[in-house]
Amino acid sequence: MSAVSTRPNLSAAAEHDELRRTVRQFLADMPPVRSVMEATEGFDRAAWRRMAEQVGLQALLVPERYEGLGQGATEANVVFEEMGRALYSGPYFASAALAVYVLLCSGDEAACRDLLPGIAAGTTIATAALDGSSAPILHGHVADLLLVTDGSSLFAVDAGIQAQPIDSLDLTRKLATVKFERGSARPVGKEGGAPKTIAAATDRALVCLAAEEAGGAARCLEMSVAYAKQREQFGRPIGSFQAIAHRCVEMLQRVEFARAAARYAASCLDEETGEFPIAARVAAAYCGQAYRWVAGESIQVHGGIGFTWEHDAHLHYRRAWADEALLGTTDQHYLAIADRLGL
């Protein structure tokens, strides 16, 4: 690992702009989130297959030796920003980021060789239960592969999974309770190595989640500015009023800070700088709070319509609250930062 003083490369690349355009267009052509979020599975499987076949997004973080694209966290940052912006409801984060990072961080070459190609191809939907199987599991009801820990060791389970989706705050991303009725669990990684693997995978997955939160916050800002230009009071657009203008400026500031924090953490990961363990938690803490705050302010800017079921503002607000607690609370991120700084 590089020395702490090594700085990541933050220069923008033209291929990242092209990647953003491609992903944004693909997500725009998918069925609207409201048309799938109330279905049992909560996402469109045909669109999931097209995502793998046409764009190859499920393979993004999988190394080439396991039949993936071998891209880094910076490219994933672009994709997850767009996922958050579109409120994508499928198991992309669970399978293409969380499960992939758990397998890679386990250091188990045989497990990676056997399991990652299916994830990369989109034919295997994977998820991880980092707190054991007793807690609700992200997209557990559609998972073909579940990575689970008994607190000491890590196991891969691909049969005998009985899952039931449950109601949760985030209407656009489902959780499930899981029971194991038959089949066997395959050990992954070294015996007793689960805590270290989970800690490393969590840091990496948090960078993807931070980018998603930044993208969601950016979309809330876009909706707010568009509405402030359109909605009139006393014969003037409400955006011309100081109270609304100042609120939108504050939203913009937090969105840009969130995007910067997520991108910096991704760059630290790609460059393997010594700053990454702290940068990951800084991004997680800031982006989670920023998304929740911006989503709340977006509802206020939209006024009466912002509180209605028909408007997407509440979907972002729900996603923001759920994301902020998905892989640890803000307080836990702060404690991790303090611990890593030796405070």
C-alpha positions in Angstrom: 0.0 0.0 0.0 1.2 3.5 -0.8 2.2 6.0 1.8 -0.4 8.2 3.4 1.1 11.2 1.6 0.3 9.8 -1.8 -2.6 11.7 -3.4 -5.2 10.0 -5.7 -5.7 11.0 -9.3 -8.9 13.1 -9.4 -8.6 14.2 -13.1 -11.8 13.6 -15.1 -11.6 11.2 -18.1 -13.7 11.4 -21.3 -14.6 7.8 -21.0 -16.2 8.5 -17.7 -18.5 11.0 -19.4 -19.4 8.5 -22.0 -20.0 5.9 -19.3 -22.4 8.3 -17.5 -24.3 9.0 -20.7 -24.6 5.3 -21.5 -25.8 4.4 -18.0 -28.2 7.3 -17.7 -29.8 6.5 -21.1 -30.1 2.8 -20.2 -31.8 3.6 -16.9 -34.1 6.1 -18.6 -35.3 3.4 -21.0 -36.1 1.0 -18.1 -39.6 0.6 -16.7 -40.4 3.4 -14.2 -39.6 2.5 -10.6 -43.2 3.0 -9.6 -44.3 0.3 -12.1 -42.1 -2.4 -10.4 -41.6 -1.4 -6.8 -44.9 -2.9 -5.7 -44.3 -6.2 -7.4 -43.2 -9.1 -5.3 -39.6 -9.1 -6.7 -39.4 -5.3 -6.8 -37.5 -5.1 -10.1 -37.7 -6.0 -13.7 -35.8 -9.2 -14.5 -35.9 -8.6 -18.3 -34.2 -5.2 -17.7 -31.7 -6.9 -15.5 -30.8 -9.3 -18.3 -30.5 -6.5 -20.8 -28.2 -4.6 -18.3 -25.9 -7.6 -18.4 -26.1 -8.3 -22.1 -26.1 -4.8 -23.5 -24.1 -2.8 -21.0 -22.3 -5.4 -18.9 -22.8 -3.4 -15.7 -22.9 -6.5 -13.4 -19.4 -7.3 -14.5 -18.0 -3.8 -13.8 -16.1 -4.6 -10.6 -15.3 -8.2 -11.3 -11.6 -8.7 -12.4 -11.0 -9.9 -15.9 -9.6 -13.2 -14.8 -13.1 -14.0 -13.4 -14.8 -13.0 -16.7 -15.5 -9.4 -15.6 -14.7 -6.0 -16.9 -12.0 -5.3 -14.3 -13.0 -1.7 -13.8 -12.2 0.3 -10.6 -14.0 2.2 -8.0 -13.9 5.4 -10.0 -15.9 3.9 -12.8 -18.3 2.3 -10.2 -18.7 5.8 -8.7 -20.1 7.0 -12.0 -22.5 4.1 -12.3 -23.8 4.3 -8.8 -24.4 8.0 -9.0 -26.7 7.3 -11.9 -28.3 4.4 -10.1 -29.1 6.7 -7.1 -30.3 9.4 -9.4 -32.8 7.0 -11.0 -33.8 5.3 -7.8 -32.9 1.9 -9.4 -34.8 -0.8 -7.5 -33.0 -3.9 -8.6 -30.2 -5.9 -6.8 -27.3 -4.1 -8.4 -25.7 -2.8 -5.2 -26.2 -6.1 -3.4 -24.9 -8.3 -6.2 -22.4 -6.2 -8.3 -20.8 -4.4 -5.4 -21.4 -5.9 -1.9 -21.2 -9.6 -2.8 -18.4 -9.0 -5.3 -16.3 -7.2 -2.7 -17.0 -9.8 -0.1 -15.7 -12.6 -2.4 -12.7 -10.6 -3.5 -11.7 -9.6 0.0 -12.0 -13.2 1.2 -8.9 -14.0 -0.8 -10.5 -17.4 -1.7 -9.3 -18.0 -5.3 -11.4 -21.1 -5.8 -14.6 -19.4 -4.6 -13.9 -16.3 -6.7 -13.2 -18.5 -9.8 -16.4 -20.5 -9.2 -18.9 -17.8 -8.2 -17.8 -14.5 -9.7 -18.4 -15.3 -13.4 -22.1 -16.0 -12.8 -22.4 -12.7 -11.0 -20.6 -10.9 -13.8 -22.9 -12.4 -16.4 -26.0 -11.4 -14.4 -27.2 -15.0 -14.3 -26.4 -15.2 -10.6 -28.0 -12.6 -8.2 -25.9 -12.5 -5.1 -26.2 -10.7 -1.8 -24.5 -10.7 1.6 -25.7 -11.0 5.1 -23.0 -9.3 7.0 -24.8 -9.4 10.4 -25.8 -13.1 10.0 -29.1 -14.4 8.6 -31.3 -13.2 11.5 -31.3 -9.5 10.2 -33.3 -8.5 7.1 -31.1 -9.1 4.0 -31.0 -6.8 1.0 -32.7 -8.5 -1.9 -32.6 -11.8 -0.1 -35.9 -12.9 -1.7 -34.4 -12.9 -5.2 -30.8 -14.1 -4.4 -29.4 -17.2 -6.0 -26.3 -16.9 -3.9 -26.1 -15.7 -0.3 -22.8 -14.9 1.5 -23.4 -15.3 5.2 -21.3 -15.3 8.4 -21.7 -17.1 11.6 -19.7 -14.4 13.3 -16.4 -16.2 12.7 -16.3 -17.7 9.3 -17.9 -16.9 5.9 -20.1 -19.2 3.9 -21.7 -19.3 0.4 -25.2 -20.8 0.2 -26.8 -21.4 -3.1 -29.6 -23.9 -2.3 -32.2 -24.3 0.4 -32.9 -20.6 0.8 -36.4 -19.7 1.8 -36.9 -16.0 1.7 -39.8 -13.7 2.3 -39.9 -10.0 1.3 -40.8 -7.7 4.1 -42.2 -4.1 4.3 -39.5 -1.5 4.9 -39.1 2.2 4.8 -37.5 2.2 1.4 -40.3 1.3 -1.1 -37.8 1.1 -4.0 -35.4 -1.5 -2.6 -36.6 -4.6 -0.9 -35.4 -6.4 2.2 -36.2 -10.0 3.1 -36.1 -12.5 5.9 -34.2 -15.7 5.1 -34.3 -19.2 6.4 -32.1 -22.2 5.4 -34.1 -25.4 5.1 -31.8 -27.7 3.2 -28.5 -27.8 1.3 -25.0 -27.2 2.4 -22.9 -24.1 3.0 -19.6 -23.8 1.3 -16.8 -22.2 3.4 -15.3 -19.0 1.8 -11.9 -17.7 2.9 -10.0 -18.8 5.9 -11.7 -20.2 9.0 -12.2 -17.4 11.4 -11.5 -14.8 8.8 -15.0 -13.4 8.4 -14.5 -10.3 10.5 -11.5 -9.1 8.6 -13.2 -9.9 5.2 -16.4 -8.2 6.2 -14.6 -5.1 7.4 -12.6 -4.7 4.2 -15.6 -5.4 2.0 -17.8 -3.0 3.9 -15.4 -0.1 3.4 -15.4 -0.7 -0.3 -19.1 -1.1 -0.6 -19.6 2.1 1.4 -17.9 4.0 -1.3 -20.4 2.7 -3.9 -23.3 3.5 -1.5 -21.9 7.0 -1.0 -21.9 7.6 -4.7 -25.5 6.4 -4.9 -26.5 8.8 -2.2 -24.7 11.6 -3.9 -26.6 10.8 -7.1 -29.9 10.7 -5.3 -29.2 14.1 -3.7 -28.3 15.5 -7.1 -31.7 14.3 -8.5 -33.5 15.9 -5.6 -31.8 19.2 -6.3 -32.6 18.9 -10.0 -36.3 18.4 -9.3 -36.3 21.3 -6.8 -34.7 23.8 -9.1 -37.0 22.8 -12.0 -40.1 23.3 -9.8 -38.8 26.6 -8.4 -38.5 27.9 -11.9 -42.0 26.7 -12.9 -44.1 27.3 -9.9 -45.3 30.9 -9.5 -46.6 32.9 -6.6 -47.7 36.6 -6.7 -46.9 36.5 -10.5 -43.3 35.4 -10.0 -41.4 32.1 -10.0 -40.8 31.0 -6.4 -37.2 30.5 -7.2 -36.8 34.3 -7.4 -37.7 34.6 -3.7 -34.7 34.8 -1.4 -35.8 32.0 1.0 -36.2 29.5 -1.9 -33.0 30.6 -3.7 -30.9 30.3 -0.5 -32.3 26.9 0.2 -31.4 25.7 -3.3 -27.9 27.1 -3.0 -27.4 25.2 0.3 -28.7 22.1 -1.4 -26.2 22.6 -4.2 -23.4 23.0 -1.8 -24.2 19.7 0.0 -24.6 17.8 -3.3 -21.3 19.0 -4.6 -19.5 18.2 -1.3 -21.2 14.7 -1.4 -20.0 14.0 -4.9 -16.5 15.2 -4.1 -16.3 13.0 -0.9 -17.5 9.9 -2.8 -15.2 10.5 -5.7 -12.2 11.1 -3.5 -12.8 7.9 -1.6 -13.2 6.0 -4.9 -9.9 7.5 -6.1 -8.2 6.6 -2.9 -9.3 3.0 -3.3 -8.2 2.8 -6.9 -4.8 4.3 -6.1 -4.5 2.2 -2.9 -3.5 5.2 -0.9 -3.2 5.0 2.9 -6.0 7.5 3.2 -8.6 5.1 1.9 -9.8 3.6 5.3 -10.6 7.1 6.5 -11.8 8.5 3.2 -14.4 5.7 2.9 -15.9 6.5 6.2 -15.9 10.2 5.7 -17.8 9.7 2.4 -20.2 7.3 4.1 -20.9 9.7 7.0 -21.2 12.9 4.8 -23.1 11.5 1.9 -25.7 9.8 4.0 -26.4 13.0 5.9 -26.4 15.1 2.8 -28.8 12.9 0.9 -31.3 12.8 3.8 -31.1 16.6 4.3 -31.4 17.5 0.6 -34.3 15.1 0.2 -36.1 16.7 3.1 -35.4 20.2 1.7 -36.7 19.1 -1.7 -40.1 18.2 -0.1 -40.2 21.7 1.4 -39.4 23.4 -1.9 -42.1 21.5 -3.6 -44.6 22.6 -1.0 -48.0 20.8 -0.9 -47.2 18.6 -3.9 -44.0 17.4 -2.3 -46.0 15.6 0.4 -48.2 13.7 -2.1 -47.9 10.0 -2.9 -47.7 10.8 -6.6 -44.6 12.8 -6.4 -41.1 11.1 -6.2 -39.9 13.4 -3.4 -41.0 11.0 -0.7 -39.4 8.0 -2.5 -36.0 9.8 -2.3 -36.6 10.7 1.3 -37.3 7.1 2.2 -34.3 5.8 0.2 -32.1 8.4 2.0 -33.1 7.3 5.5 -32.7 3.6 4.6 -29.3 4.2 2.9 -28.0 6.1 5.9 -28.4 3.0 8.0 -27.7 0.3 5.4 -24.1 -0.5 6.3 -23.7 1.3 9.6 -25.1 4.4 11.1 -23.5 7.9 10.8 -22.4 7.6 14.4 -20.7 4.3 13.7 -18.8 5.9 10.8 -17.6 8.7 13.0 -16.4 6.3 15.6 -14.6 4.3 12.9 -12.9 7.6 11.7 -11.8 8.4 15.2 -10.5 4.9 15.8 -8.5 5.0 12.5 -7.1 8.4 13.4 -6.0 7.1 16.8 -8.2 9.5 18.6 
